[in-house]
């Protein structure tokens, strides 16, 4: 049984898609697009060199384009400090007293939690903002002063 070049290109597309499904490497789908272009070039009657050149140009361009799309896309904050992932981020907690090293125990959501100071300077008792969750330890920063900008009190961990 002889396979024509178009069928070989479509088998290549299938192999690349299967490899992407097995590995999760999205770049393999970009190369599969190149193989689709090679199959279309074969179906159009182009010679082998033109098919390979078409597949290479389309697949290579798709890989480069996807690389730049990914590079320009804003990065999500880590889950430990992302309020979209963790409902505790951005919540207030009262710290009655701090221990040496910037640690304390507080009552939050009906349980006792270990907290660690994530701001600058020495912590003083009062209201704090949860900025991250590290295991079962809350990371706290002082509440922003009234009128302070968000840039002065970022919610990212230290």
N, C-alpha and C positions, 0 to 999 in steps of 0.2 A: 504494500500500500504506500503510494507516494503522496506526500502532503504538498500542496502548493504553498508558495511563500506567504500568501495571505493567511492561510490557516496556521502556519508557524507563528506569524505575528500575533494572532489571536490567542494561541496557546501561551505565548510569552506574556500577554496581557493577563491571562488567567493566573499564571504562575506568580507574577508580580503582585496581583491583588491578594492571592492566597498567602504570600509571604508577608504582606502588610497586615493581614488579619492575624497572622500568627505572632508577629513581632510588635505591632502597634507603631511601626515607623511610617509616618505619614508621607515621607519623602518617596517611598516605594510607589505610592499612588501617582505621584508626579511622573515617575519613570514609566508607569503604566500608561499615562497619557501620551508619552512619547511613543510607546509601542502601538497605541491606537493610531497615532499619526503614521507610523510605519505600515500598519495594516491598510490604512486608507491609501497610502502611496502605492502599495502593492496592488490593491484593487484598481487603482487608476492606471496601472500598466507601467509604472516607472521601473527602471532597472534596480538591481540590488544595491548599488552604491547610493543611488538617490533615496531609496527606502531607508537605508541606514543613516544617511545624512539628515533626512526629515525626522526620523525618530530621535536622533541625537540632539538636534536643534530644539525640537518641541519639548522633549524630556528635560534637557539641560535648562532651557528657559523657564520651565515650570518649577524646577528645583530652586533656581536662583530667585524667582519671583516669590515662592513660598518662604524662602529664607528671609527675604526683606519684609514680607508681611508679618512674620513672626517677630522679627527684630523691632518693628515699629509698634507692635501691639503693646499696650500698657501691661505691666506685670501685676498680678494679683498679690496682695499682701499675704505673708505666711498665715496659715490657719490659726496659729497661736495668738495673732494680734488682729485678725480679720473679723469685724463685727458681723459680716455676712455669714460666717461659719460658726462663730461662737457668740451666743446671745449675751454673755456676761461682759463682753468688751463694751466700754462706754458707760457701764453702770456705776453708781456711786456706792461707796462703802465708808463706814465710820471706823476710824482707828482710835481707840481710847488711849493707847500707850504703845510706844515703840521699844523694842529690845535693842541691845547692842548689835551692830552689823546691819541695821535697817530691816529687821524682821519683826513680825508681830503675829498674833492670833486674833482673828475677828469673827464675828457672827455674821454670816451672809447666807441668805436663802434658807434659813433654818438650820444651818450647820456651821461648825467651827472650821475656819479655813486658815491656812498658813499664807501670809502675805510677805512680799518683799518690796522695798521702796525702789522705784525705778527712776526717780527724779534726781535733780542735782542738789547738793547741799545736804544738811541734816534734816531728817523728817521730824515733824512736830505732830502731836495728836490733832485729829480733825477729820474733815471730809476729804476723800480721795476718789480718783477715777480709775477704774480697772482698764489697763491698756493692753494686757496680755495674760495668757494663762499658760503656765509652764508646768505640765503634769497636774498636780493637785495644789499648786501654789499660784496665787494671784499676784500679778505685777501691778503696782500702783504708782500713780503720779498725782501730784497735787491738782486740785480743781483749777481750771484757768481763772485768772482774776477777771472780774467784770470788765468788759471792753477789750480783753486781750484777743489777739488774732489766733486763728487755728494753727498757723505756722509756728507760733511761739510755744505751743503745747501739742506736739504731734502725738498720735496714738501708737506710734511704733515702739517696740521694745528697745531698751538701751543697747 
